[in-house]
Amino acid sequence: MSAEVPRVALDLDGSLESLGNSMTDLADALDATHECELVRFRSLSAPHSANEARLRGRALWSPFWRRGLGLAVDRLLEPVDVVHVAGRATPPTRATPLVVSVDDLRPLRGDSREHQRITQLRRAVDHGALLVASTRSASHEVLRVLGVDRARVVVVPPAVPLVEPTVDGSALVVNLTGVAEPFLKMAPELIAFAEQRGTHVDAVASATVAQRIRARGIDVQLLPRSEARRALANARVVLHISDGARFPSFAIAALAAGVPTIARATAINRELLSGAAALTESDDDVLPLLRDLWDSSARRAITIAAGRARAQDFAPATAARAYVALYREVVRG
């Protein structure tokens, strides 16, 4: 196969998104480029549609692939030039170059550190895989933790699922990712702010974080991550509270939907959101910014325009063009 039209096997089980399957969005955008031939497959689940390849013995090999072991996946696929995975399965390949997107840094950090994930990624690199970090700051962390050669880690932002523009949103939507304590401290002020404006606070959170919020008796509407799109459709302002371990897809989707967004000034957020979202160095800055973005028509208009422009950098079509270029480089060796 020519490096100009690479044939790529893409694992659709790699998405970590609550807004939709970002790997399916990437696959559709790759097809739309007409610059690569795509073979869709799933490493951890059964095919969902007729256009997905069936891997014989997948159920047997999936547990091994989670550890980077087992049968080479390219033995189960038709001939391809590149295999691209992005989830917790990193199946080995026999002769085909492997690209592994690393969008979640939590398994590489502190209390969440997973020996299995670190070993799995190191093993993949030792066998020739190329790791793809979502940001420059994330790439530095991957290099530091894994101790691999710098040339084995590149940067390509993932596709952020497309969302509908938000029209007349009325709620304060708080997205909690990897950290809850800042919200628990701010909640009384945020609830009072919302009540003064005749609205409420929606908190999008994992089941574990939602349980902590309920235990504190905090009067907010709790939404599971599966309801992220519904929350965004009703948002007037988004407050994105994260530990900086994951790509801020919810915040970028909010910008794309035209919702002014406040986020903590983590390294990843500075790199991706500066100039588009309002970044806070301290949680004490949140309320003044919230008042401004809620009440000032001029500030809202400027922020909405800047956010929509920035979000285009992470649309599926943009990610697809970047990945096509990467696939070509990989095939060229």
C-alpha positions in Angstrom: 0.0 0.0 0.0 1.3 3.5 -0.9 2.2 5.7 2.0 0.1 8.4 0.4 -3.1 6.3 0.9 -2.4 4.3 4.1 -4.7 1.4 5.0 -5.5 1.8 8.7 -7.1 -0.5 11.3 -8.8 1.7 13.9 -10.0 0.4 17.2 -13.4 1.9 18.0 -13.2 0.7 21.7 -10.8 3.5 22.5 -13.1 6.3 23.3 -13.2 7.7 26.8 -15.8 10.4 26.1 -19.1 11.0 27.7 -20.3 13.2 24.8 -20.1 10.3 22.3 -17.7 7.8 20.8 -14.8 10.0 19.7 -13.2 7.1 17.9 -16.3 6.7 15.8 -16.3 10.4 15.1 -12.6 10.2 14.1 -13.4 7.2 11.8 -16.2 9.0 10.0 -13.9 12.1 9.6 -11.1 9.9 8.3 -13.4 8.3 5.7 -14.5 11.8 4.7 -10.9 12.8 3.8 -10.6 10.0 1.2 -6.9 10.0 2.1 -6.8 6.7 3.9 -8.5 3.3 3.7 -10.1 2.4 7.0 -10.7 -0.9 8.6 -12.9 -0.5 11.8 -12.7 -3.1 14.6 -13.3 -3.4 18.3 -10.7 -4.9 20.6 -12.9 -5.3 23.7 -16.5 -5.7 22.5 -18.5 -7.3 19.7 -18.9 -5.4 16.4 -21.8 -2.9 16.5 -22.4 -2.7 12.7 -21.8 -4.5 9.5 -18.9 -2.2 8.5 -16.8 -3.4 11.4 -14.4 -6.2 11.1 -15.0 -9.3 13.2 -12.0 -10.6 15.1 -12.1 -14.4 15.5 -11.3 -15.3 19.1 -11.6 -11.7 20.4 -13.3 -12.7 23.6 -10.4 -15.0 24.4 -7.6 -12.5 23.6 -9.1 -9.3 25.0 -7.9 -10.0 28.6 -4.4 -10.5 27.3 -4.6 -7.4 25.1 -5.3 -5.3 28.2 -1.8 -6.2 29.3 -0.2 -5.8 25.9 0.1 -9.6 25.5 -1.5 -12.3 23.5 -2.0 -13.0 19.8 -0.9 -10.3 17.4 -4.0 -8.4 16.3 -2.8 -8.0 12.7 -3.1 -11.8 12.4 -6.9 -11.4 12.9 -7.3 -8.5 10.5 -7.0 -8.2 6.7 -3.6 -6.7 5.7 -3.2 -3.0 6.8 -0.3 -0.5 7.0 -1.1 0.8 10.5 -3.0 -0.4 13.6 -4.3 2.5 15.8 -5.7 1.9 19.3 -6.7 4.4 22.0 -8.2 2.6 24.9 -7.0 0.2 27.6 -6.2 -2.6 25.2 -2.9 -2.4 23.4 -2.8 -5.7 21.4 0.6 -6.5 20.0 1.2 -6.6 16.3 3.4 -9.1 14.4 4.7 -6.8 11.6 2.3 -3.9 11.4 3.3 -0.5 13.0 1.2 0.2 16.1 0.0 3.7 17.1 -1.3 4.0 20.7 -3.2 7.2 21.7 -2.7 8.0 25.4 -5.5 10.4 26.3 -5.9 9.6 30.1 -2.9 10.3 32.3 -4.5 9.2 35.6 -3.1 5.6 35.4 0.3 7.2 35.3 -0.1 9.5 38.3 0.1 9.3 42.1 -2.6 7.4 43.9 -4.2 6.3 40.6 -0.9 5.0 39.3 -1.4 1.6 37.7 1.7 -0.6 37.3 -0.1 -2.7 34.6 -0.8 0.4 32.4 2.7 1.6 32.7 4.1 -1.8 31.9 1.7 -2.2 29.1 2.7 1.0 27.4 6.5 0.4 27.9 6.0 -3.1 26.4 4.3 -1.6 23.4 7.1 0.9 22.8 9.7 -1.8 23.3 8.0 -3.6 20.4 8.1 -0.5 18.2 4.8 1.2 19.0 4.4 5.0 18.7 2.6 6.7 21.5 0.4 9.7 20.8 -0.2 12.3 23.6 -3.1 14.7 23.4 -1.0 17.8 24.3 2.6 18.9 24.6 2.4 19.0 28.4 0.9 15.5 28.4 3.7 14.3 26.2 6.3 15.5 28.7 4.5 13.6 31.5 4.3 10.4 29.4 8.0 10.7 28.7 8.9 11.3 32.3 6.8 8.5 33.7 7.6 5.8 31.1 11.2 6.8 30.5 11.0 6.0 26.8 12.9 7.7 23.9 11.5 11.1 23.0 11.1 10.1 19.4 8.5 7.4 20.4 6.0 10.0 21.7 4.2 12.5 19.4 1.4 15.0 19.9 -2.0 14.9 18.1 -5.1 16.2 19.8 -8.0 13.7 19.8 -11.3 14.4 18.1 -13.9 16.2 20.3 -17.4 14.9 19.4 -19.6 17.4 17.6 -22.4 19.0 19.6 -25.3 21.2 18.7 -25.1 24.9 19.5 -26.7 25.7 22.9 -29.6 28.1 22.6 -31.0 30.0 25.6 -29.2 27.9 28.2 -30.2 28.8 31.7 -28.3 26.6 34.1 -24.8 26.8 35.7 -23.3 23.5 34.6 -20.3 22.1 36.6 -18.3 19.3 35.0 -16.2 17.4 37.6 -13.3 15.3 36.2 -10.9 13.5 38.6 -11.3 16.0 41.5 -14.3 16.9 43.7 -13.0 18.8 46.7 -12.9 22.3 45.1 -16.5 21.9 44.1 -17.5 20.7 47.6 -16.0 23.9 49.0 -17.5 26.2 46.4 -20.9 24.6 46.2 -22.8 26.9 48.7 -21.6 30.0 46.9 -22.4 28.5 43.5 -25.9 27.5 44.6 -26.6 30.9 46.1 -25.4 32.5 42.9 -27.7 30.4 40.8 -30.7 30.9 43.1 -30.2 34.7 42.9 -30.6 34.4 39.1 -33.6 32.1 39.2 -31.8 29.0 38.1 -30.0 25.9 39.4 -26.7 24.1 39.3 -26.2 20.9 37.3 -23.2 18.8 38.3 -21.9 16.2 35.7 -20.0 13.7 37.7 -19.0 10.0 38.0 -21.0 7.8 40.3 -18.3 8.0 43.0 -18.2 11.8 43.0 -22.0 12.0 42.9 -22.1 9.8 46.0 -19.8 12.2 47.9 -22.0 15.2 46.9 -25.1 13.4 48.1 -23.5 12.5 51.3 -22.8 16.2 52.0 -26.4 17.1 51.3 -25.5 19.5 48.6 -28.6 20.7 46.7 -27.6 20.4 43.1 -29.0 18.4 40.2 -26.6 15.5 39.7 -26.2 14.1 36.1 -24.3 11.0 35.1 -21.6 11.4 32.4 -24.0 9.7 29.9 -26.2 12.9 30.3 -23.3 15.3 29.4 -24.9 16.4 26.1 -28.2 17.2 27.8 -26.4 19.2 30.5 -24.5 21.2 27.8 -27.7 21.9 25.9 -29.1 23.7 29.0 -25.9 25.6 30.1 -25.5 29.3 30.3 -22.0 29.0 31.8 -19.8 25.9 32.2 -17.5 25.5 35.2 -14.9 22.8 34.3 -13.2 21.5 37.4 -10.5 18.9 36.6 -7.2 17.5 37.8 -5.6 18.1 34.4 -5.1 14.4 33.8 -7.4 14.2 30.8 -8.0 16.1 27.6 -10.7 18.7 28.4 -13.2 17.5 25.9 -16.2 18.7 27.8 -14.8 22.2 28.1 -13.9 22.3 24.4 -17.4 21.0 23.5 -18.9 23.8 25.6 -16.8 26.3 23.6 -18.0 24.8 20.4 -21.6 25.0 21.6 -21.2 28.7 22.3 -21.2 28.4 26.1 -18.8 30.7 28.1 -16.5 28.4 30.1 -14.4 28.7 33.2 -11.6 26.2 33.9 -8.8 25.7 36.3 -5.4 26.8 35.0 -3.8 23.4 34.8 -0.9 22.9 32.4 -3.1 21.2 29.8 -5.8 23.9 30.1 -3.3 26.7 29.7 -2.0 25.0 26.5 -5.4 24.4 25.0 -7.9 26.9 26.4 -5.9 30.1 27.0 -7.7 33.0 25.2 -10.9 31.1 24.8 -12.0 30.0 28.3 -11.6 32.0 31.5 -8.8 30.3 33.4 -8.5 30.6 37.2 -5.3 30.3 39.2 -7.3 30.2 42.5 -10.8 29.0 43.3 -11.4 32.4 44.8 -11.4 33.8 41.3 -14.4 31.7 40.2 -17.3 33.7 41.5 -16.1 37.1 40.1 -15.6 35.5 36.7 -18.9 33.8 36.9 -20.7 37.0 37.5 -19.0 38.6 34.6 -19.7 35.8 32.1 -23.3 35.5 33.3 -24.3 39.1 33.4 -22.1 41.0 30.8 -23.5 40.8 27.3 -20.3 42.2 25.8 -18.1 39.8 27.7 -20.3 36.9 26.7 -20.2 37.8 23.1 -16.4 38.1 23.0 -16.0 34.8 24.9 -18.4 32.9 22.7 -16.7 34.0 19.5 -13.3 33.2 20.8 -14.5 29.8 22.1 -16.1 28.7 18.8 -12.9 29.7 16.9 -10.7 27.7 19.3 -13.0 24.6 19.2 -12.4 24.3 15.5 -8.9 23.2 16.3 -10.3 20.0 17.9 -13.1 19.2 15.5 -13.1 15.6 14.2 -12.2 16.8 10.7 -9.1 18.6 12.1 -8.1 15.5 14.1 -8.5 13.4 11.0 -6.2 15.5 8.9 -3.5 15.4 11.6 -3.8 11.6 12.0 -3.7 11.0 8.2 -0.4 12.9 8.2 0.9 10.8 11.1 -0.2 7.5 9.5 1.8 8.5 6.4 4.9 9.2 8.4 4.5 5.9 10.2 4.2 4.0 6.9 7.2 5.8 5.5 9.1 4.5 8.5 
